[in-house]
Amino acid sequence: MNVTNFNVIPSPSHAATDLNYEAELKVALDPVLDDLLDRTAAAGWDRRKAAYTIMFLAARKLSDTPYRAREANRSMS
């Protein structure tokens, strides 16, 4: 039985510049996203519209000024 704790996302084992980093991140986030979409659909929301909304919110988070400022500070470190 595969029991996933959706409150814990594993840390990366590769550097962000490593070619395997993105694949590893997809594996880490896939079950969490599936769970979120399942719970959204169970609450009565359309799964496809929920997925679109998640993409929209994620893109908006990337364009938020505080996020960009944090990323700029990280690259200077």
KELUMVEX-479244 format. One record per atom (N, C-alpha, C): z, x negated, y; atom name; residue number from 1. Coordinates in nm, 2 decimals. Each point is the difference from the previous one (the first is absolute). Layout:
% KELUMVEX-479244
       pz       px       py   name   resi
        Z        X        Y     CA    NUM
...
***
This chain:
% KELUMVEX-479244
       pz       px       py   name   resi
     0.00    -0.08    -0.12      N      1
     0.00     0.08     0.12     CA      1
     0.00    -0.09     0.12      C      1
    -0.09     0.03     0.09      N      2
    -0.01    -0.08     0.13     CA      2
     0.07     0.07     0.11      C      2
     0.11    -0.06     0.04      N      3
     0.08     0.06     0.11     CA      3
    -0.01    -0.09     0.12      C      3
    -0.06     0.05     0.10      N      4
    -0.02    -0.07     0.12     CA      4
     0.10     0.04     0.11      C      4
     0.07    -0.10     0.06      N      5
     0.09     0.03     0.11     CA      5
    -0.09    -0.01     0.13      C      5
    -0.02     0.12     0.06      N      6
    -0.09     0.01     0.11     CA      6
     0.07    -0.05     0.13      C      6
     0.13    -0.03    -0.01      N      7
     0.07    -0.05     0.12     CA      7
    -0.01    -0.16     0.01      C      7
    -0.05    -0.06    -0.11      N      8
    -0.01    -0.14     0.00     CA      8
    -0.15    -0.04    -0.02      C      8
    -0.05    -0.08     0.10      N      9
    -0.13    -0.05    -0.01     CA      9
     0.01    -0.15    -0.03      C      9
    -0.06    -0.05    -0.10      N     10
     0.02    -0.14    -0.03     CA     10
    -0.05    -0.09     0.11      C     10
     0.06    -0.12     0.01      N     11
    -0.05    -0.10     0.09     CA     11
    -0.12    -0.07    -0.05      C     11
    -0.08    -0.05     0.09      N     12
    -0.12    -0.07    -0.04     CA     12
     0.03    -0.13    -0.07      C     12
    -0.08    -0.03    -0.09      N     13
     0.01    -0.14    -0.07     CA     13
    -0.11    -0.09     0.05      C     13
    -0.08     0.05     0.09      N     14
    -0.11    -0.09     0.05     CA     14
     0.01     0.00     0.15      C     14
    -0.05    -0.10     0.06      N     15
    -0.01    -0.01     0.15     CA     15
    -0.10     0.10     0.05      C     15
     0.01     0.05     0.12      N     16
    -0.09     0.10     0.06     CA     16
    -0.14    -0.05     0.01      C     16
    -0.02    -0.13    -0.01      N     17
    -0.13    -0.06     0.01     CA     17
    -0.06    -0.02    -0.14      C     17
     0.07     0.02    -0.10      N     18
    -0.04    -0.01    -0.14     CA     18
    -0.10     0.12    -0.04      C     18
    -0.10    -0.03    -0.07      N     19
    -0.09     0.10    -0.04     CA     19
     0.06     0.11    -0.09      C     19
     0.11    -0.03    -0.07      N     20
     0.07     0.10    -0.08     CA     20
     0.10     0.09     0.07      C     20
     0.03    -0.04     0.13      N     21
     0.10     0.08     0.07     CA     21
    -0.04     0.14     0.02      C     21
    -0.12     0.04     0.04      N     22
    -0.04     0.14     0.02     CA     22
     0.00     0.08    -0.13      C     22
    -0.04    -0.06    -0.11      N     23
     0.00     0.06    -0.13     CA     23
     0.14     0.03    -0.04      C     23
     0.09    -0.09     0.02      N     24
     0.14     0.01    -0.03     CA     24
     0.06     0.11     0.08      C     24
    -0.03     0.01     0.13      N     25
     0.05     0.10     0.09     CA     25
    -0.05     0.14    -0.05      C     25
    -0.12     0.01    -0.04      N     26
    -0.05     0.13    -0.05     CA     26
     0.08     0.05    -0.12      C     26
     0.03    -0.09    -0.09      N     27
     0.07     0.03    -0.12     CA     27
     0.14     0.05     0.04      C     27
     0.06    -0.07     0.10      N     28
     0.14     0.04     0.05     CA     28
     0.00     0.13     0.06      C     28
    -0.10     0.04     0.08      N     29
     0.00     0.12     0.08     CA     29
    -0.06     0.12    -0.08      C     29
    -0.08    -0.02    -0.10      N     30
    -0.07     0.11    -0.07     CA     30
     0.10     0.10    -0.05      C     30
     0.10    -0.03    -0.07      N     31
     0.09     0.10    -0.06     CA     31
     0.08     0.07     0.11      C     31
     0.03    -0.07     0.11      N     32
     0.08     0.06     0.11     CA     32
    -0.09     0.11     0.07      C     32
    -0.13    -0.04     0.02      N     33
    -0.09     0.09     0.06     CA     33
    -0.03     0.12    -0.09      C     33
    -0.02    -0.02    -0.13      N     34
    -0.01     0.11    -0.09     CA     34
     0.11     0.10     0.01      C     34
     0.12    -0.06     0.00      N     35
     0.12     0.09     0.01     CA     35
     0.01     0.08     0.13      C     35
    -0.04    -0.07     0.11      N     36
     0.00     0.07     0.13     CA     36
    -0.10     0.11     0.00      C     36
    -0.12    -0.02    -0.06      N     37
    -0.10     0.10     0.00     CA     37
     0.04     0.11    -0.10      C     37
     0.06    -0.03    -0.11      N     38
     0.05     0.10    -0.09     CA     38
     0.10     0.09     0.06      C     38
     0.10    -0.06     0.07      N     39
     0.10     0.08     0.07     CA     39
    -0.05     0.08     0.11      C     39
    -0.10    -0.05     0.07      N     40
    -0.07     0.07     0.11     CA     40
    -0.07     0.13    -0.06      C     40
    -0.07    -0.02    -0.11      N     41
    -0.07     0.11    -0.06     CA     41
     0.10     0.10    -0.06      C     41
     0.10    -0.04    -0.06      N     42
     0.11     0.09    -0.05     CA     42
     0.06     0.08     0.11      C     42
     0.00    -0.05     0.12      N     43
     0.06     0.07     0.11     CA     43
    -0.10     0.10     0.06      C     43
    -0.13     0.00    -0.05      N     44
    -0.10     0.10     0.04     CA     44
    -0.10    -0.06     0.09      C     44
     0.00    -0.13     0.03      N     45
    -0.10    -0.06     0.09     CA     45
    -0.13    -0.03    -0.09      C     45
    -0.11     0.00     0.06      N     46
    -0.13    -0.04    -0.06     CA     46
     0.01    -0.15    -0.02      C     46
    -0.02    -0.05    -0.13      N     47
     0.01    -0.14    -0.03     CA     47
    -0.10    -0.08     0.08      C     47
    -0.13     0.04     0.01      N     48
    -0.10    -0.07     0.07     CA     48
     0.03    -0.01     0.15      C     48
     0.05     0.10     0.06      N     49
     0.03     0.00     0.14     CA     49
     0.12    -0.09     0.02      C     49
     0.10     0.00    -0.10      N     50
     0.11    -0.09     0.01     CA     50
    -0.04    -0.15     0.00      C     50
    -0.09    -0.03    -0.09      N     51
    -0.05    -0.14    -0.01     CA     51
    -0.07    -0.04     0.13      C     51
    -0.08     0.09     0.06      N     52
    -0.06    -0.03     0.12     CA     52
     0.10    -0.02     0.11      C     52
     0.10     0.08     0.00      N     53
     0.11    -0.01     0.11     CA     53
     0.07    -0.13    -0.02      C     53
     0.03    -0.04    -0.12      N     54
     0.06    -0.13    -0.03     CA     54
    -0.08    -0.12     0.06      C     54
    -0.13     0.01    -0.03      N     55
    -0.09    -0.10     0.06     CA     55
     0.00     0.00     0.15      C     55
     0.00     0.11     0.06      N     56
     0.01     0.02     0.15     CA     56
     0.13    -0.07     0.05      C     56
     0.11     0.04    -0.06      N     57
     0.13    -0.05     0.05     CA     57
     0.01    -0.15    -0.02      C     57
    -0.05    -0.05    -0.11      N     58
     0.00    -0.14    -0.03     CA     58
    -0.08    -0.08     0.11      C     58
    -0.12     0.05     0.03      N     59
    -0.09    -0.06     0.10     CA     59
     0.07     0.01     0.14      C     59
     0.07     0.11     0.03      N     60
     0.07     0.01     0.13     CA     60
     0.11    -0.10     0.00      C     60
     0.07    -0.02    -0.11      N     61
     0.11    -0.10     0.00     CA     61
    -0.05    -0.14     0.04      C     61
    -0.12    -0.03    -0.05      N     62
    -0.05    -0.13     0.03     CA     62
    -0.04    -0.02     0.14      C     62
    -0.04     0.11     0.07      N     63
    -0.04    -0.01     0.14     CA     63
     0.12     0.02     0.09      C     63
     0.12     0.03    -0.05      N     64
     0.12     0.02     0.09     CA     64
     0.03    -0.14     0.06      C     64
     0.03     0.00     0.13      N     65
     0.04    -0.12     0.07     CA     65
     0.11    -0.08    -0.06      C     65
     0.11     0.06    -0.04      N     66
     0.11    -0.08    -0.06     CA     66
    -0.04    -0.07    -0.12      C     66
    -0.08     0.06    -0.09      N     67
    -0.05    -0.07    -0.12     CA     67
    -0.08    -0.12     0.04      C     67
    -0.10     0.02     0.09      N     68
    -0.08    -0.11     0.04     CA     68
     0.08    -0.12     0.06      C     68
     0.10     0.04     0.08      N     69
     0.09    -0.11     0.06     CA     69
     0.07    -0.07    -0.11      C     69
     0.05     0.07    -0.10      N     70
     0.07    -0.07    -0.11     CA     70
    -0.09    -0.09    -0.08      C     70
    -0.12     0.04    -0.02      N     71
    -0.10    -0.08    -0.07     CA     71
    -0.04    -0.12     0.08      C     71
    -0.01     0.01     0.13      N     72
    -0.03    -0.11     0.08     CA     72
     0.11    -0.10     0.00      C     72
     0.12     0.05     0.00      N     73
     0.12    -0.09     0.00     CA     73
     0.00    -0.08    -0.14      C     73
    -0.03     0.07    -0.11      N     74
     0.00    -0.06    -0.13     CA     74
    -0.11    -0.11     0.00      C     74
    -0.11     0.02     0.05      N     75
    -0.11    -0.10    -0.01     CA     75
     0.03    -0.12     0.09      C     75
     0.09     0.01     0.10      N     76
     0.04    -0.11     0.08     CA     76
     0.11    -0.08    -0.07      C     76
     0.07     0.05    -0.09      N     77
     0.11    -0.07    -0.07     CA     77
    -0.05    -0.11    -0.09      C     77
***
